[in-house]
Amino acid sequence: MLNSFIPVLAFLFQEVENDRFAQMKHAATHPDLSKFLVIGALLFIIGVAGVLTRRNIIVIFMSIELILNAANLNFVAFSRYLQETGNVNALAGQIFTVFVIVVAAAEAAIGLGIVIALYRNKETIWVDEIDLLKW
Amino acid sequence: MILSGYEALFFWIFALAAIFAALLTVMARNAVHSALFLISSLVSVAALFVLAGAEFIAGVQILVYVGGVMVLFLFVIMLVNVGAEERGREEIFNNRRQVTASLIFCFLLVAGVLYAVNEGYRGLQKSRPMPEASIGLDSRASGPAGATGTSAITKDTERVGSSLYRYASLPFEIASVLLLVAIIGSVMLARTLKQEASADDVDPEVLREEIARDPELANFEPQSD
């Protein structure tokens, strides 16, 4: 039983010796590009989980908005990073974000129009009950 | 890009708020609650945009998403409101097997993406090392330095606007056409049968069947002149 703790303790001592915890603290108090990317990735995954698991078609649309927003966060973070490296075309990320927002607005308008038409014809918003193309 | 001091504090506050609100968006039973949590997630992400130096995008995010798209969502939720969901009678998730499979898929995706971000960022730092202190502020600010070392006045909006017209004027016009198509398309999709009949936009045979079911529709039949 005690033997199994020895590698763990050895690992912790090694980490302390390498000043790994100070590095982690520094990384937490000084967020950089990778932290923005991690937040974007988590938002993206939450959106994907919403699309895959929910039954309400409107909530699925909201999850798609979350996914697009996560992509926007990545674009903006990379744009800031490139501005600091002095890249000439560093604002391309922000411009792309504007277009993503435009396309998201158009998608929401069309999608919700389809939802209303569907509700009028099928009287349901549960995606598993809308199976006209299934046989 | 390295934030420090209060910027770091606010980064973590808004990042956690965005992620929690996103989780609650996906898990809330009532669709209206989902929409409100999504609004708070979008506002938090707008704050992260400000921290990344993109004030214009943050403003567009608030105006377009929170002011426009979410209001649209709320209207549609109220049009197709399903009471059974709120009263807890309907299952809001897919069946258990599908949920399990998609959660496993999402965990794999999380692991893969986080691994890729860490490895890729380490490689990026190795290939072009960045100085410890936040540099490049001269390029994005010209006013007096604020409390956090960055400028109180940035020229972000002006620069985004000028490069939007300089490098992306054709996509900009295409986007306006796209929005026009979206407006017309959603109006066409959301019309009722009465509106379609009065615009003489229904197949005559379908219209005759529908009139047999609902005689009131005959009033909306266009008079041939």
HADDOCK unambig.tbl for C-alpha pairs under 7 A between the chains (distance, minus, plus):
assign (segid A and resid 29 and name CA) (segid B and resid 4 and name CA) 6.34 0.50 0.50
assign (segid A and resid 29 and name CA) (segid B and resid 8 and name CA) 5.79 0.50 0.50
assign (segid A and resid 30 and name CA) (segid B and resid 2 and name CA) 5.84 0.50 0.50
assign (segid A and resid 30 and name CA) (segid B and resid 3 and name CA) 5.21 0.50 0.50
assign (segid A and resid 30 and name CA) (segid B and resid 4 and name CA) 4.91 0.50 0.50
assign (segid A and resid 30 and name CA) (segid B and resid 8 and name CA) 5.93 0.50 0.50
assign (segid A and resid 31 and name CA) (segid B and resid 2 and name CA) 5.75 0.50 0.50
assign (segid A and resid 31 and name CA) (segid B and resid 3 and name CA) 5.43 0.50 0.50
assign (segid A and resid 31 and name CA) (segid B and resid 8 and name CA) 6.11 0.50 0.50
assign (segid A and resid 32 and name CA) (segid B and resid 1 and name CA) 5.42 0.50 0.50
assign (segid A and resid 32 and name CA) (segid B and resid 2 and name CA) 4.53 0.50 0.50
assign (segid A and resid 32 and name CA) (segid B and resid 3 and name CA) 6.41 0.50 0.50
assign (segid A and resid 33 and name CA) (segid B and resid 1 and name CA) 6.03 0.50 0.50
assign (segid A and resid 34 and name CA) (segid B and resid 117 and name CA) 6.58 0.50 0.50
assign (segid A and resid 34 and name CA) (segid B and resid 118 and name CA) 6.96 0.50 0.50
assign (segid A and resid 34 and name CA) (segid B and resid 121 and name CA) 6.26 0.50 0.50
assign (segid A and resid 37 and name CA) (segid B and resid 117 and name CA) 6.89 0.50 0.50
assign (segid A and resid 38 and name CA) (segid B and resid 114 and name CA) 6.54 0.50 0.50
assign (segid A and resid 39 and name CA) (segid B and resid 15 and name CA) 6.62 0.50 0.50
assign (segid A and resid 41 and name CA) (segid B and resid 113 and name CA) 6.79 0.50 0.50
assign (segid A and resid 43 and name CA) (segid B and resid 19 and name CA) 6.20 0.50 0.50
assign (segid A and resid 43 and name CA) (segid B and resid 22 and name CA) 6.81 0.50 0.50
assign (segid A and resid 45 and name CA) (segid B and resid 106 and name CA) 6.27 0.50 0.50
assign (segid A and resid 45 and name CA) (segid B and resid 110 and name CA) 6.71 0.50 0.50
assign (segid A and resid 46 and name CA) (segid B and resid 22 and name CA) 6.74 0.50 0.50
assign (segid A and resid 46 and name CA) (segid B and resid 23 and name CA) 6.41 0.50 0.50
assign (segid A and resid 49 and name CA) (segid B and resid 102 and name CA) 6.72 0.50 0.50
assign (segid A and resid 49 and name CA) (segid B and resid 103 and name CA) 6.71 0.50 0.50
assign (segid A and resid 49 and name CA) (segid B and resid 106 and name CA) 6.43 0.50 0.50
assign (segid A and resid 50 and name CA) (segid B and resid 26 and name CA) 5.17 0.50 0.50
assign (segid A and resid 52 and name CA) (segid B and resid 102 and name CA) 6.15 0.50 0.50
assign (segid A and resid 53 and name CA) (segid B and resid 93 and name CA) 5.44 0.50 0.50
assign (segid A and resid 53 and name CA) (segid B and resid 94 and name CA) 5.46 0.50 0.50
assign (segid A and resid 53 and name CA) (segid B and resid 99 and name CA) 5.42 0.50 0.50
assign (segid A and resid 53 and name CA) (segid B and resid 102 and name CA) 6.98 0.50 0.50
assign (segid A and resid 54 and name CA) (segid B and resid 92 and name CA) 6.07 0.50 0.50
assign (segid A and resid 54 and name CA) (segid B and resid 93 and name CA) 4.56 0.50 0.50
assign (segid A and resid 54 and name CA) (segid B and resid 94 and name CA) 5.97 0.50 0.50
assign (segid A and resid 55 and name CA) (segid B and resid 92 and name CA) 5.66 0.50 0.50
assign (segid A and resid 55 and name CA) (segid B and resid 93 and name CA) 5.42 0.50 0.50
assign (segid A and resid 55 and name CA) (segid B and resid 94 and name CA) 5.79 0.50 0.50
assign (segid A and resid 56 and name CA) (segid B and resid 92 and name CA) 6.88 0.50 0.50
assign (segid A and resid 59 and name CA) (segid B and resid 31 and name CA) 6.58 0.50 0.50
assign (segid A and resid 76 and name CA) (segid B and resid 49 and name CA) 6.73 0.50 0.50
assign (segid A and resid 76 and name CA) (segid B and resid 52 and name CA) 6.85 0.50 0.50
assign (segid A and resid 76 and name CA) (segid B and resid 54 and name CA) 6.91 0.50 0.50
assign (segid A and resid 77 and name CA) (segid B and resid 52 and name CA) 6.11 0.50 0.50
assign (segid A and resid 80 and name CA) (segid B and resid 1 and name CA) 6.76 0.50 0.50
assign (segid A and resid 80 and name CA) (segid B and resid 52 and name CA) 6.08 0.50 0.50
assign (segid A and resid 80 and name CA) (segid B and resid 53 and name CA) 6.68 0.50 0.50
assign (segid A and resid 81 and name CA) (segid B and resid 1 and name CA) 5.36 0.50 0.50
assign (segid A and resid 83 and name CA) (segid B and resid 136 and name CA) 6.95 0.50 0.50
assign (segid A and resid 84 and name CA) (segid B and resid 1 and name CA) 6.71 0.50 0.50
assign (segid A and resid 84 and name CA) (segid B and resid 135 and name CA) 6.14 0.50 0.50
assign (segid A and resid 84 and name CA) (segid B and resid 136 and name CA) 4.51 0.50 0.50
assign (segid A and resid 91 and name CA) (segid B and resid 160 and name CA) 6.60 0.50 0.50
assign (segid A and resid 94 and name CA) (segid B and resid 57 and name CA) 6.89 0.50 0.50
assign (segid A and resid 95 and name CA) (segid B and resid 160 and name CA) 6.83 0.50 0.50
assign (segid A and resid 95 and name CA) (segid B and resid 164 and name CA) 6.19 0.50 0.50
assign (segid A and resid 98 and name CA) (segid B and resid 57 and name CA) 6.98 0.50 0.50
assign (segid A and resid 102 and name CA) (segid B and resid 175 and name CA) 6.92 0.50 0.50
assign (segid A and resid 105 and name CA) (segid B and resid 69 and name CA) 6.15 0.50 0.50
assign (segid A and resid 106 and name CA) (segid B and resid 179 and name CA) 5.82 0.50 0.50
assign (segid A and resid 106 and name CA) (segid B and resid 182 and name CA) 5.32 0.50 0.50
assign (segid A and resid 108 and name CA) (segid B and resid 69 and name CA) 6.87 0.50 0.50
assign (segid A and resid 109 and name CA) (segid B and resid 182 and name CA) 6.58 0.50 0.50
assign (segid A and resid 109 and name CA) (segid B and resid 186 and name CA) 6.05 0.50 0.50
assign (segid A and resid 110 and name CA) (segid B and resid 182 and name CA) 6.02 0.50 0.50
assign (segid A and resid 110 and name CA) (segid B and resid 185 and name CA) 6.47 0.50 0.50
assign (segid A and resid 110 and name CA) (segid B and resid 186 and name CA) 4.91 0.50 0.50
assign (segid A and resid 112 and name CA) (segid B and resid 76 and name CA) 6.81 0.50 0.50
assign (segid A and resid 113 and name CA) (segid B and resid 186 and name CA) 4.88 0.50 0.50
assign (segid A and resid 113 and name CA) (segid B and resid 189 and name CA) 5.42 0.50 0.50
assign (segid A and resid 113 and name CA) (segid B and resid 190 and name CA) 5.07 0.50 0.50
assign (segid A and resid 114 and name CA) (segid B and resid 189 and name CA) 6.08 0.50 0.50
assign (segid A and resid 114 and name CA) (segid B and resid 190 and name CA) 7.00 0.50 0.50
assign (segid A and resid 116 and name CA) (segid B and resid 190 and name CA) 5.95 0.50 0.50
assign (segid A and resid 117 and name CA) (segid B and resid 189 and name CA) 6.17 0.50 0.50
assign (segid A and resid 117 and name CA) (segid B and resid 190 and name CA) 5.46 0.50 0.50
assign (segid A and resid 119 and name CA) (segid B and resid 80 and name CA) 6.81 0.50 0.50
